[in-house]
Structure formats: C-alpha cells, structure tokens
Amino acid sequence: MKTYLLITSSLGLAIAIFIIWLIRKDHLHVKYAFSWIIIGLVSALLGFFPLLTDIIAQKINIGYPPILAVVIAISFILIKMLLMDVERSKQTRDIIRLNQRIGILEAQLHNIQEQNQTPKEKK
C-alpha cells in the first residue's frame, strides 16, 4: 500500500473512531456527531480507494481531480457552519423567551408577596 493511501485512510478512520469515542463518553451529542462520522468515513473511503476521486472528477468534467476533494470538504464545512448558526439562533431565541418568562414570574411573585403582606409590614 502506498504511503499516502495509508495516511489518508488512517486519518479518516482515526477521525471516525475519535468521534465515536466522544459520543460514548458523552462529550458529543449524537445529533451533532452524525455529520462528523460521515465525514470521517468518507475520508477513510477515499483514502482506501483514491481512484474514486479520479473517476468522479472525470464524470463531472473536472480537469484536476484532487480539487474535487477540496471542493467537497469546503462544502461540508460551509453546510456544517450554517447548521451550527441555525442551532445557535434557536438557542438564542429560547434563552430570550426563558428570560422573559422568568421576568413575568418574578413580577407575579412580587405582586403575590405584596398582597400577602399586612399593613404593618408594608411600612
């Protein structure tokens, strides 16, 4: 096996195994890990079978086949970043709503406490 094949396939497998380990140790939620496992497995697959990149590049008329892997990697990164921003936006919205509810509950609690106080305590 050629050195570059061994390195790329080993890196892909190492990434996939590391992500699975993070999931098992509860450091990474499965919801977020799925795309990373796919990326690791695709890296390993292309490492073991580098001719796939050449074949796919030829089919879609790309003159320099290694650039296909770079374009795919950048696309995955951009998609992952977009999904992270969507998730962060949802969390921000939920935090704002929770803060508003806490404010309302504190106001209600304050009103109830004022109603329960005797006239002497109000002074």
N, C-alpha and C positions, 0 to 999 in steps of 0.2 A: 504494500500500500504506500502511495506517495505521501510525503511529509505533510503537504498542505491539506490533503484529504483527511489525514489523521487529526490534524489540528482543528480543522473546521468541524468535523463530525464530533470530536471530543468536546469542543466548546458548546456545540448545540446540545449534546446530551448532558453536559455539566449544568447548563442553564436550566434545562427541564428538571433535572434531579434536584437542583437547588430550590427551584420554585415549589416542587412537591414537598421538600423538606420544610420550607417556610409555611406551607399550608398545614402540614402535620403538627408543627409547633405552635400553630395559631398566631403566627406573625403576619400572615397574609390571608385575607378573606377569599374564599373560593370565587366569589363574584368578580373579584379583580384579577385573580390569578389565571383564569381561563385563557385570556388572550396571551399572557406571557408563556404559558405552557405550549400553546400553538406555535408561537414564535420560536421557542426552543426546539420543538420537534421539526419544524420546517428547516431550521438551521442545520440540525443533525441530518435530515433527509438530503438536503443539498450538499452537505459535506460528504455523505456516503456516495451520492450519485451526482457529481458535478456536471455531468453531461446533460442533466435535465435543464439546467440553466441555458446551455447552448441550444438545445432543441426548442425550448420555449421561445428564446430570443429569435431564432430563425423563423419560427412560425409567425411571429408578430413583427417581423422585419426590423429587428434591432441590429445595427451593424457591429456593436461592441458588446457581446453577451454579458460580461461581468457588470456592466452598468445596470442591467435588469435587476440584479440582487440589491444594488444600492437604491434604485427607484422603489422597489418593493419595501425595503427597510424604512426608507423615509416616509412612505405612505402609511405603513403600520404605526410609526411614531406619531405622525400627524393625527391619525384616527384615534390613537390612544390618548393623546393630549386633548383632543376635542371631547372625548368621553369623560376625561377627568374634569374638564371645565364644566360640563353639564352636571356631573355629580356634585361638584363644589357649589354650583349655583343652586341646586336643590337643597343642599345642606345649609347654605346661607339663608335661603327663603325659610326653611324650617326653624332655624335659630331665631330669625326675626319674629316669626309667628309665636314661638315659645316665649320670647321676651315680652311680647305684647300680652299674651295670656297671663304671664306672671304679674305684669303690671296691673292688669284688671283684677286678678285675685288679691293682690296686696291692697288695692283700693277698697275692694269689697270687705276684706278682713278689717281694715281700718274703720270702715263705716260700722261694721258689726260691733267692734270694740267700743266705739264711741256711743252706740245705742245702749250698750250694756252697763255703762258707767253710771254711777249715781250722781246726783247734782253736786255733792261734796267733792267727788273725785274729779269732776270736770274743771274745778277751780285750779 
